[in-house]
Amino acid sequence: MRKKLVLIIVLLFIMNIFSACTQNVESDSNRKKILEDYKRYAVSDIISYKEDKIAKNFYSGAGYSKLNDIVECTTIKINIANEMANIDIICVEAKKEMDMVDKIDVEGYFYSLQDAYTNGKLTIANIQTIATSRLDVNQLGIKEQLAIKTSYLNLLKKEIDGKDFLVEDISIMSYYGEYNGCYVVQIGDSYSDYPAEMLKCVISNIVINFSGPSILVWEKN
């Protein structure tokens, strides 16, 4: 009888140990799941923060690359973190770093050729030159190209709501020169369709033939 009682006590002790181990395993599993869910939320939050920065600001190609690098690096840090508090610190630091990425603060005005001529931005001699010559786009400086693209992108944002515009989707297709601080260009974007046939613009009896997007005159304000 005494042996039987001892056996029962031993069995109960073993069962208690097994139950405690099982609970610890389940508890560890729950903690891991909660931590993994927190990591996914943190990564999603960082990506959303970057997308919000892009939606509200303009960046150079280097700026976009920097934002993407920050997100990529932060994602790696989050995935190897072992504590929620550490993840919070990583996210705060990443957002501060994104806030420090240089933005482009460029505005300007676009005119049609006719409006630019009427307003005295272009002379008749300028119109004659535009009608007979087209320059290599590379003759337009990188800084000027970026400023023109940024202004055009800002114009699109005002005219078309609900789209995520990127400066990479804008291209300067033709360059006709710089006149009195005004740049004459054709700008294309991936959001618009353009007629394929040859078009013409007549200003003071001078005919300017072109195809694709309209010829625009950009002046920095």
GROMACS elastic network, one bead per residue, 0.5 to 0.9 nm:
[ bonds ]
;  ai    aj funct       b0    kb
    1     4     6  0.50365   500
    1     5     6  0.62329   500
    1     6     6  0.86708   500
    2     5     6  0.50872   500
    2     6     6  0.62488   500
    2     7     6  0.86272   500
    3     6     6  0.50758   500
    3     7     6  0.61389   500
    3     8     6  0.86660   500
    4     7     6  0.50367   500
    4     8     6  0.62736   500
    4     9     6  0.86997   500
    5     8     6  0.51176   500
    5     9     6  0.62585   500
    5    10     6  0.86490   500
    6     9     6  0.50620   500
    6    10     6  0.61494   500
    6    11     6  0.85791   500
    7    10     6  0.50853   500
    7    11     6  0.61257   500
    7    12     6  0.85887   500
    8    11     6  0.50594   500
    8    12     6  0.61267   500
    8    13     6  0.85561   500
    9    12     6  0.51190   500
    9    13     6  0.61541   500
    9    14     6  0.86496   500
   10    13     6  0.50310   500
   10    14     6  0.61899   500
   10    15     6  0.85767   500
   11    14     6  0.50710   500
   11    15     6  0.60840   500
   11    16     6  0.85547   500
   12    15     6  0.50016   500
   12    16     6  0.61114   500
   12    17     6  0.86052   500
   13    16     6  0.51233   500
   13    17     6  0.62686   500
   13    18     6  0.86458   500
   14    17     6  0.50842   500
   14    18     6  0.61207   500
   14    19     6  0.85074   500
   15    19     6  0.59602   500
   15    20     6  0.84454   500
   16    19     6  0.50178   500
   16    20     6  0.60446   500
   16    21     6  0.85139   500
   17    20     6  0.50843   500
   17    21     6  0.61319   500
   17    22     6  0.85506   500
   18    21     6  0.50590   500
   18    22     6  0.60676   500
   18    23     6  0.85550   500
   19    22     6  0.50381   500
   19    23     6  0.61304   500
   19    24     6  0.85612   500
   20    23     6  0.50972   500
   20    24     6  0.61565   500
   20    25     6  0.86412   500
   21    24     6  0.50162   500
   21    25     6  0.61606   500
   21    26     6  0.85737   500
   22    25     6  0.50843   500
   22    26     6  0.61391   500
   22    27     6  0.84308   500
   23    26     6  0.50405   500
   23    27     6  0.59060   500
   23    28     6  0.84590   500
   24    28     6  0.60143   500
   24    29     6  0.84473   500
   25    28     6  0.50909   500
   25    29     6  0.60834   500
   25    30     6  0.86043   500
   26    30     6  0.61483   500
   26    31     6  0.85961   500
   27    30     6  0.51197   500
   27    31     6  0.62082   500
   27    32     6  0.86330   500
   28    31     6  0.50893   500
   28    32     6  0.61682   500
   28    33     6  0.86351   500
   29    32     6  0.51316   500
   29    33     6  0.62185   500
   29    34     6  0.86527   500
   30    33     6  0.50798   500
   30    34     6  0.61273   500
   30    35     6  0.85156   500
   31    34     6  0.51136   500
   31    35     6  0.60781   500
   31    36     6  0.85742   500
   32    35     6  0.50462   500
   32    36     6  0.60792   500
   32    37     6  0.85531   500
   33    36     6  0.50993   500
   33    37     6  0.61243   500
   33    38     6  0.85101   500
   34    37     6  0.51486   500
   34    38     6  0.61404   500
   34    39     6  0.86552   500
   35    39     6  0.61955   500
   35    40     6  0.87544   500
   35    82     6  0.77245   500
   35    83     6  0.74379   500
   35    84     6  0.68462   500
   36    39     6  0.50129   500
   36    40     6  0.63327   500
   36    41     6  0.86985   500
   36    79     6  0.82148   500
   37    40     6  0.51641   500
   37    41     6  0.62790   500
   37    42     6  0.86344   500
   38    41     6  0.50978   500
   38    42     6  0.61035   500
   38    43     6  0.86775   500
   38    84     6  0.72243   500
   38    87     6  0.84450   500
   39    42     6  0.50200   500
   39    43     6  0.61965   500
   39    44     6  0.85485   500
   39    75     6  0.86680   500
   39    78     6  0.61573   500
   39    79     6  0.64859   500
   39    81     6  0.84793   500
   39    84     6  0.81115   500
   39    87     6  0.73722   500
   40    43     6  0.52424   500
   40    44     6  0.61625   500
   40    45     6  0.85603   500
   40    78     6  0.87634   500
   40    79     6  0.85660   500
   41    44     6  0.50871   500
   41    45     6  0.60803   500
   41    46     6  0.87016   500
   42    45     6  0.50163   500
   42    46     6  0.62738   500
   42    47     6  0.87103   500
   42    75     6  0.84611   500
   42    78     6  0.75573   500
   42    87     6  0.73956   500
   42    88     6  0.79381   500
   42    91     6  0.70925   500
   43    46     6  0.51678   500
   43    47     6  0.62749   500
   43    48     6  0.86270   500
   43    71     6  0.80957   500
   43    74     6  0.78309   500
   43    75     6  0.58627   500
   43    78     6  0.73062   500
   43    79     6  0.87393   500
   43    91     6  0.84368   500
   44    47     6  0.51632   500
   44    48     6  0.61402   500
   44    49     6  0.85826   500
   45    48     6  0.50813   500
   45    49     6  0.61224   500
   45    50     6  0.87138   500
   45    91     6  0.84545   500
   46    49     6  0.50240   500
   46    50     6  0.63343   500
   46    51     6  0.87139   500
   46    71     6  0.65895   500
   46    74     6  0.80644   500
   46    75     6  0.83105   500
   46    91     6  0.68664   500
   46    94     6  0.77266   500
   46    95     6  0.73730   500
   47    50     6  0.51657   500
   47    51     6  0.62479   500
   47    52     6  0.86357   500
   47    68     6  0.89061   500
   47    71     6  0.65637   500
   48    51     6  0.50353   500
   48    52     6  0.60882   500
   48    53     6  0.86069   500
   49    52     6  0.51235   500
   49    53     6  0.62900   500
   49    54     6  0.87890   500
   49    95     6  0.74118   500
   49    98     6  0.86901   500
   50    53     6  0.50744   500
   50    54     6  0.63397   500
   50    55     6  0.86699   500
   50    67     6  0.66987   500
   50    68     6  0.79268   500
   50    71     6  0.76161   500
   50    95     6  0.83073   500
   50    98     6  0.73788   500
   51    54     6  0.51051   500
   51    55     6  0.61228   500
   51    56     6  0.87126   500
   51   164     6  0.89788   500
   52    55     6  0.50226   500
   52    56     6  0.62446   500
   52    57     6  0.84928   500
   53    56     6  0.53790   500
   53    57     6  0.58901   500
   53    58     6  0.84781   500
   53    98     6  0.81863   500
   53    99     6  0.82232   500
   54    57     6  0.53053   500
   54    58     6  0.65061   500
   54    59     6  0.75190   500
   54    64     6  0.80858   500
   54    67     6  0.89632   500
   54   164     6  0.85195   500
   54   165     6  0.86362   500
   54   166     6  0.80138   500
   55    58     6  0.79648   500
   55   164     6  0.64969   500
   55   165     6  0.73846   500
   55   166     6  0.85063   500
   57   103     6  0.65458   500
   57   104     6  0.74850   500
   57   105     6  0.84150   500
   58    63     6  0.86921   500
   58    64     6  0.89464   500
   58   103     6  0.56601   500
   58   104     6  0.52402   500
   58   105     6  0.73083   500
   58   106     6  0.86977   500
   58   150     6  0.68497   500
   58   153     6  0.87909   500
   58   154     6  0.85563   500
   58   166     6  0.84020   500
   58   167     6  0.77240   500
   59    62     6  0.76166   500
   59    63     6  0.50650   500
   59    64     6  0.60272   500
   59   101     6  0.83911   500
   59   102     6  0.70076   500
   59   104     6  0.53478   500
   59   105     6  0.88013   500
   59   150     6  0.84924   500
   59   167     6  0.79275   500
   60    64     6  0.63347   500
   60    65     6  0.86131   500
   60   102     6  0.83358   500
   60   103     6  0.74551   500
   60   104     6  0.68843   500
   60   146     6  0.73236   500
   60   150     6  0.89557   500
   60   167     6  0.79488   500
   61    64     6  0.51975   500
   61    65     6  0.62491   500
   61    66     6  0.86241   500
   61   167     6  0.82146   500
   61   168     6  0.77648   500
   62    65     6  0.50326   500
   62    66     6  0.60953   500
   62    67     6  0.87061   500
   63    66     6  0.50352   500
   63    67     6  0.63122   500
   63    68     6  0.86904   500
   63   101     6  0.63134   500
   63   102     6  0.65195   500
   63   103     6  0.73328   500
   64    67     6  0.51999   500
   64    68     6  0.62896   500
   64    69     6  0.86096   500
   64   101     6  0.88673   500
   65    68     6  0.51163   500
   65    69     6  0.60553   500
   65    70     6  0.86199   500
   66    69     6  0.50078   500
   66    70     6  0.61827   500
   66    71     6  0.87197   500
   66    98     6  0.81333   500
   66   101     6  0.72290   500
   67    70     6  0.51709   500
   67    71     6  0.64119   500
   67    72     6  0.87319   500
   67    97     6  0.86784   500
   67    98     6  0.61363   500
   67   101     6  0.73308   500
   68    71     6  0.51591   500
   68    72     6  0.61662   500
   68    73     6  0.85949   500
   69    72     6  0.50480   500
   69    73     6  0.60159   500
   69    74     6  0.83564   500
   70    73     6  0.52097   500
   70    74     6  0.59121   500
   70    75     6  0.84477   500
   70    94     6  0.66264   500
   70    95     6  0.88457   500
   70    97     6  0.75720   500
   70    98     6  0.71440   500
   71    74     6  0.50856   500
   71    75     6  0.60202   500
   71    76     6  0.87140   500
   71    94     6  0.75847   500
   71    98     6  0.88709   500
   72    75     6  0.52098   500
   72    76     6  0.65358   500
   72    77     6  0.89103   500
   73    76     6  0.52819   500
   73    77     6  0.64331   500
   73    78     6  0.87670   500
   73    94     6  0.89229   500
   74    77     6  0.50430   500
   74    78     6  0.60961   500
   74    79     6  0.85886   500
   74    90     6  0.69328   500
   74    91     6  0.73007   500
   74    94     6  0.65317   500
   75    78     6  0.51153   500
   75    79     6  0.61656   500
   75    80     6  0.88303   500
   76    79     6  0.52174   500
   76    80     6  0.65108   500
   76    81     6  0.87643   500
   77    80     6  0.54651   500
   77    81     6  0.62089   500
   77    87     6  0.80368   500
   77    90     6  0.72443   500
   78    81     6  0.51841   500
   78    82     6  0.85433   500
   78    86     6  0.82556   500
   78    87     6  0.57140   500
   78    90     6  0.70216   500
   78    91     6  0.81818   500
   79    82     6  0.83747   500
   79    87     6  0.88246   500
   81    84     6  0.77813   500
   81    86     6  0.65348   500
   81    87     6  0.63664   500
   82    85     6  0.88556   500
   82    86     6  0.73829   500
   82    87     6  0.81040   500
   83    86     6  0.52950   500
   83    87     6  0.65113   500
   83    88     6  0.88848   500
   84    88     6  0.62613   500
   84    89     6  0.87529   500
   85    88     6  0.51206   500
   85    89     6  0.64407   500
   85    90     6  0.87735   500
   86    89     6  0.51174   500
   86    90     6  0.62165   500
   86    91     6  0.87088   500
   87    90     6  0.50329   500
   87    91     6  0.62207   500
   87    92     6  0.86734   500
   88    91     6  0.52098   500
   88    92     6  0.62515   500
   88    93     6  0.86875   500
   89    92     6  0.51890   500
   89    93     6  0.62106   500
   89    94     6  0.85962   500
   90    93     6  0.52728   500
   90    94     6  0.61631   500
   90    95     6  0.87587   500
   91    94     6  0.50445   500
   91    95     6  0.62136   500
   91    96     6  0.86319   500
   92    95     6  0.53001   500
   92    96     6  0.63155   500
   92    97     6  0.86858   500
   93    96     6  0.51299   500
   93    97     6  0.61832   500
   93    98     6  0.87213   500
   94    97     6  0.50063   500
   94    98     6  0.62344   500
   94    99     6  0.86407   500
   95    98     6  0.50307   500
   95    99     6  0.61600   500
   95   100     6  0.87572   500
   96    99     6  0.50488   500
   96   100     6  0.65305   500
   97   100     6  0.52554   500
   97   101     6  0.68663   500
   98   101     6  0.53763   500
   98   102     6  0.89333   500
   99   102     6  0.81872   500
  100   103     6  0.86476   500
  104   147     6  0.81836   500
  104   150     6  0.79456   500
  105   147     6  0.87511   500
  105   150     6  0.87633   500
  106   147     6  0.59874   500
  106   148     6  0.84444   500
  106   150     6  0.68882   500
  106   151     6  0.65977   500
  106   220     6  0.79026   500
  106   221     6  0.84908   500
  107   147     6  0.76024   500
  107   148     6  0.84255   500
  107   150     6  0.76565   500
  107   151     6  0.53555   500
  107   152     6  0.89606   500
  107   154     6  0.81177   500
  107   219     6  0.89447   500
  107   220     6  0.63517   500
  107   221     6  0.62502   500
  108   147     6  0.82948   500
  108   148     6  0.76860   500
  108   151     6  0.58432   500
  108   152     6  0.85451   500
  108   218     6  0.66824   500
  108   219     6  0.55180   500
  109   151     6  0.77325   500
  109   152     6  0.89763   500
  109   217     6  0.80665   500
  109   218     6  0.56378   500
  109   219     6  0.52770   500
  109   220     6  0.63409   500
  109   221     6  0.67324   500
  110   116     6  0.88050   500
  110   151     6  0.85441   500
  110   152     6  0.81634   500
  110   216     6  0.63493   500
  110   217     6  0.54641   500
  110   219     6  0.65547   500
  110   220     6  0.89112   500
  111   114     6  0.78739   500
  111   115     6  0.57985   500
  111   116     6  0.56169   500
  111   216     6  0.58145   500
  111   218     6  0.64701   500
  111   219     6  0.82468   500
  112   115     6  0.51789   500
  112   116     6  0.60623   500
  112   117     6  0.85410   500
  112   214     6  0.79705   500
  112   215     6  0.68316   500
  112   216     6  0.51481   500
  112   217     6  0.60722   500
  112   218     6  0.89840   500
  113   116     6  0.51202   500
  113   117     6  0.61525   500
  113   118     6  0.85442   500
  113   122     6  0.80914   500
  113   127     6  0.82261   500
  113   184     6  0.83735   500
  113   201     6  0.82578   500
  113   203     6  0.80029   500
  113   215     6  0.68210   500
  113   216     6  0.62740   500
  113   217     6  0.63708   500
  114   117     6  0.51729   500
  114   118     6  0.60364   500
  114   119     6  0.85115   500
  114   201     6  0.84547   500
  114   202     6  0.83949   500
  114   203     6  0.64207   500
  115   119     6  0.59159   500
  115   120     6  0.84303   500
  115   121     6  0.83171   500
  115   217     6  0.89981   500
  116   119     6  0.52252   500
  116   120     6  0.62019   500
  116   122     6  0.57008   500
  116   123     6  0.88025   500
  116   216     6  0.89390   500
  116   217     6  0.68477   500
  117   120     6  0.51752   500
  117   121     6  0.56907   500
  117   123     6  0.62091   500
  117   124     6  0.75223   500
  117   126     6  0.89411   500
  117   127     6  0.79245   500
  117   203     6  0.81592   500
  118   121     6  0.75841   500
  118   122     6  0.79822   500
  118   123     6  0.89983   500
  119   122     6  0.77897   500
  120   123     6  0.65506   500
  121   179     6  0.80346   500
  121   180     6  0.71221   500
  121   181     6  0.86677   500
  121   182     6  0.72718   500
  121   217     6  0.88152   500
  121   219     6  0.89107   500
  122   125     6  0.80262   500
  122   126     6  0.57919   500
  122   127     6  0.68697   500
  122   179     6  0.68842   500
  122   180     6  0.75016   500
  122   182     6  0.81430   500
  123   126     6  0.50307   500
  123   127     6  0.63992   500
  123   128     6  0.87579   500
  123   179     6  0.87945   500
  124   127     6  0.50111   500
  124   128     6  0.62810   500
  124   129     6  0.87162   500
  124   203     6  0.86144   500
  124   204     6  0.78601   500
  124   206     6  0.88130   500
  125   128     6  0.51032   500
  125   129     6  0.63268   500
  125   130     6  0.87076   500
  126   129     6  0.51214   500
  126   130     6  0.61938   500
  126   131     6  0.86338   500
  126   179     6  0.70057   500
  127   130     6  0.50642   500
  127   131     6  0.61667   500
  127   132     6  0.88089   500
  127   203     6  0.76732   500
  127   204     6  0.89851   500
  127   206     6  0.74568   500
  127   208     6  0.83897   500
  128   131     6  0.51278   500
  128   132     6  0.64740   500
  128   133     6  0.87236   500
  128   206     6  0.68098   500
  128   207     6  0.86671   500
  128   208     6  0.85171   500
  129   132     6  0.53215   500
  129   133     6  0.59280   500
  129   134     6  0.87381   500
  129   176     6  0.82654   500
  129   177     6  0.88089   500
  130   133     6  0.55393   500
  130   134     6  0.69935   500
  130   176     6  0.57258   500
  130   177     6  0.75499   500
  130   184     6  0.81591   500
  130   208     6  0.74497   500
  131   134     6  0.82413   500
  131   176     6  0.87280   500
  131   206     6  0.74040   500
  131   207     6  0.66808   500
  131   209     6  0.71698   500
  132   208     6  0.78471   500
  133   176     6  0.66797   500
  133   177     6  0.87283   500
  134   137     6  0.88190   500
  134   174     6  0.71670   500
  134   175     6  0.61378   500
  134   177     6  0.75874   500
  135   138     6  0.83221   500
  135   139     6  0.69888   500
  135   140     6  0.86740   500
  135   174     6  0.73825   500
  135   175     6  0.54230   500
  135   176     6  0.55103   500
  135   177     6  0.66567   500
  136   139     6  0.55228   500
  136   140     6  0.77268   500
  136   174     6  0.74445   500
  136   175     6  0.64991   500
  136   176     6  0.84010   500
  137   140     6  0.55460   500
  137   141     6  0.85859   500
  137   145     6  0.88576   500
  137   172     6  0.71829   500
  137   173     6  0.72996   500
  137   174     6  0.60262   500
  137   175     6  0.52298   500
  137   176     6  0.84598   500
  137   185     6  0.88678   500
  138   141     6  0.68185   500
  138   142     6  0.79543   500
  138   175     6  0.86939   500
  139   142     6  0.89226   500
  139   175     6  0.82183   500
  139   177     6  0.86004   500
  140   143     6  0.84461   500
  140   144     6  0.65886   500
  140   145     6  0.64991   500
  140   175     6  0.73685   500
  140   177     6  0.79251   500
  140   178     6  0.86008   500
  140   183     6  0.88830   500
  141   144     6  0.52023   500
  141   145     6  0.61337   500
  141   146     6  0.86523   500
  142   145     6  0.50305   500
  142   146     6  0.61717   500
  142   147     6  0.85996   500
  143   146     6  0.52395   500
  143   147     6  0.62289   500
  143   148     6  0.87143   500
  144   147     6  0.50338   500
  144   148     6  0.61263   500
  144   149     6  0.85276   500
  144   183     6  0.88748   500
  145   148     6  0.52315   500
  145   149     6  0.61103   500
  145   150     6  0.84955   500
  145   171     6  0.87875   500
  145   172     6  0.74070   500
  146   149     6  0.51093   500
  146   150     6  0.59777   500
  146   151     6  0.85648   500
  146   167     6  0.82463   500
  147   150     6  0.51199   500
  147   151     6  0.61979   500
  147   152     6  0.85874   500
  147   220     6  0.83742   500
  148   151     6  0.51914   500
  148   152     6  0.61395   500
  148   153     6  0.85399   500
  148   172     6  0.85527   500
  148   183     6  0.86810   500
  148   187     6  0.89284   500
  148   218     6  0.70387   500
  148   219     6  0.87322   500
  148   220     6  0.84054   500
  149   152     6  0.50584   500
  149   153     6  0.60264   500
  149   154     6  0.85557   500
  149   167     6  0.64633   500
  149   168     6  0.87964   500
  149   170     6  0.60975   500
  149   171     6  0.71438   500
  149   172     6  0.75753   500
  149   187     6  0.79667   500
  150   153     6  0.50035   500
  150   154     6  0.61500   500
  150   155     6  0.86013   500
  150   167     6  0.64090   500
  150   170     6  0.85439   500
  151   154     6  0.50593   500
  151   155     6  0.62631   500
  151   156     6  0.87674   500
  151   218     6  0.87854   500
  151   220     6  0.88649   500
  152   156     6  0.63446   500
  152   157     6  0.87504   500
  152   167     6  0.89226   500
  152   170     6  0.80464   500
  152   187     6  0.81573   500
  153   156     6  0.50269   500
  153   157     6  0.62807   500
  153   158     6  0.87749   500
  153   165     6  0.69801   500
  153   166     6  0.74612   500
  153   167     6  0.65126   500
  153   169     6  0.89460   500
  153   170     6  0.73555   500
  153   189     6  0.89282   500
  154   157     6  0.50677   500
  154   158     6  0.64341   500
  154   159     6  0.87877   500
  154   165     6  0.88561   500
  155   158     6  0.52392   500
  155   159     6  0.63057   500
  155   160     6  0.85717   500
  156   159     6  0.50646   500
  156   160     6  0.57086   500
  156   161     6  0.83198   500
  156   165     6  0.79724   500
  157   160     6  0.54012   500
  157   161     6  0.61302   500
  157   162     6  0.83615   500
  157   163     6  0.76163   500
  157   164     6  0.84968   500
  157   165     6  0.71894   500
  158   161     6  0.67344   500
  160   163     6  0.69567   500
  161   164     6  0.88339   500
  165   168     6  0.86675   500
  165   169     6  0.74243   500
  165   191     6  0.88680   500
  166   169     6  0.55362   500
  166   170     6  0.74684   500
  167   170     6  0.54354   500
  167   171     6  0.84335   500
  168   171     6  0.75572   500
  169   188     6  0.84099   500
  169   189     6  0.56548   500
  169   190     6  0.56118   500
  169   191     6  0.81389   500
  170   187     6  0.71166   500
  170   188     6  0.59260   500
  170   190     6  0.69110   500
  171   186     6  0.86035   500
  171   187     6  0.57726   500
  171   188     6  0.52371   500
  171   189     6  0.62176   500
  171   190     6  0.87701   500
  172   175     6  0.73004   500
  172   185     6  0.67688   500
  172   186     6  0.59082   500
  172   188     6  0.62408   500
  172   189     6  0.87759   500
  173   185     6  0.74204   500
  173   186     6  0.54196   500
  173   187     6  0.56118   500
  173   188     6  0.63203   500
  173   212     6  0.89192   500
  173   213     6  0.86815   500
  174   184     6  0.85146   500
  174   185     6  0.54916   500
  174   187     6  0.72700   500
  174   215     6  0.85124   500
  175   178     6  0.87018   500
  175   183     6  0.79278   500
  175   184     6  0.61271   500
  175   186     6  0.66222   500
  176   183     6  0.75577   500
  176   184     6  0.52282   500
  176   185     6  0.59227   500
  176   186     6  0.85019   500
  176   215     6  0.89558   500
  177   182     6  0.83880   500
  177   183     6  0.59769   500
  177   184     6  0.57284   500
  177   185     6  0.77036   500
  178   181     6  0.62660   500
  178   182     6  0.54378   500
  178   184     6  0.63612   500
  179   182     6  0.50751   500
  179   183     6  0.63924   500
  179   184     6  0.78885   500
  180   183     6  0.84681   500
  181   218     6  0.87118   500
  181   219     6  0.65469   500
  181   220     6  0.78469   500
  182   217     6  0.62816   500
  182   218     6  0.55095   500
  182   220     6  0.75806   500
  183   216     6  0.81680   500
  183   217     6  0.55521   500
  183   218     6  0.51325   500
  183   219     6  0.65633   500
  184   215     6  0.68881   500
  184   216     6  0.57027   500
  184   218     6  0.63846   500
  185   214     6  0.86029   500
  185   215     6  0.56894   500
  185   216     6  0.54264   500
  185   217     6  0.64052   500
  185   218     6  0.77052   500
  186   212     6  0.80733   500
  186   213     6  0.60186   500
  186   214     6  0.61140   500
  186   216     6  0.60261   500
  186   217     6  0.87170   500
  187   213     6  0.64789   500
  187   214     6  0.77361   500
  187   215     6  0.76955   500
  187   216     6  0.76963   500
  188   191     6  0.86976   500
  188   192     6  0.77012   500
  188   193     6  0.89454   500
  188   194     6  0.85280   500
  188   212     6  0.80986   500
  188   213     6  0.63296   500
  189   192     6  0.60111   500
  189   193     6  0.84921   500
  190   193     6  0.80251   500
  193   212     6  0.86586   500
  193   213     6  0.84851   500
  194   211     6  0.83503   500
  194   212     6  0.51776   500
  194   213     6  0.57572   500
  194   214     6  0.88579   500
  195   198     6  0.80813   500
  195   199     6  0.85757   500
  195   211     6  0.71043   500
  195   212     6  0.56285   500
  195   213     6  0.76048   500
  196   199     6  0.88896   500
  196   211     6  0.63331   500
  196   212     6  0.60284   500
  197   210     6  0.87633   500
  197   211     6  0.61233   500
  197   212     6  0.77198   500
  198   209     6  0.68014   500
  198   210     6  0.57396   500
  198   212     6  0.78662   500
  199   208     6  0.83521   500
  199   209     6  0.57123   500
  199   210     6  0.52867   500
  199   211     6  0.55806   500
  199   212     6  0.82154   500
  200   207     6  0.64473   500
  200   208     6  0.53798   500
  200   210     6  0.59665   500
  200   211     6  0.81599   500
  201   206     6  0.81028   500
  201   207     6  0.57787   500
  201   208     6  0.50630   500
  201   209     6  0.64832   500
  201   210     6  0.80489   500
  202   205     6  0.58407   500
  202   206     6  0.54020   500
  202   208     6  0.62062   500
  202   209     6  0.87230   500
  203   206     6  0.51501   500
  203   207     6  0.66228   500
  203   208     6  0.80111   500
  204   207     6  0.84312   500
  210   213     6  0.83972   500
  210   214     6  0.79136   500
  210   215     6  0.79582   500
  211   214     6  0.78068   500
  212   215     6  0.89234   500
  213   216     6  0.88058   500
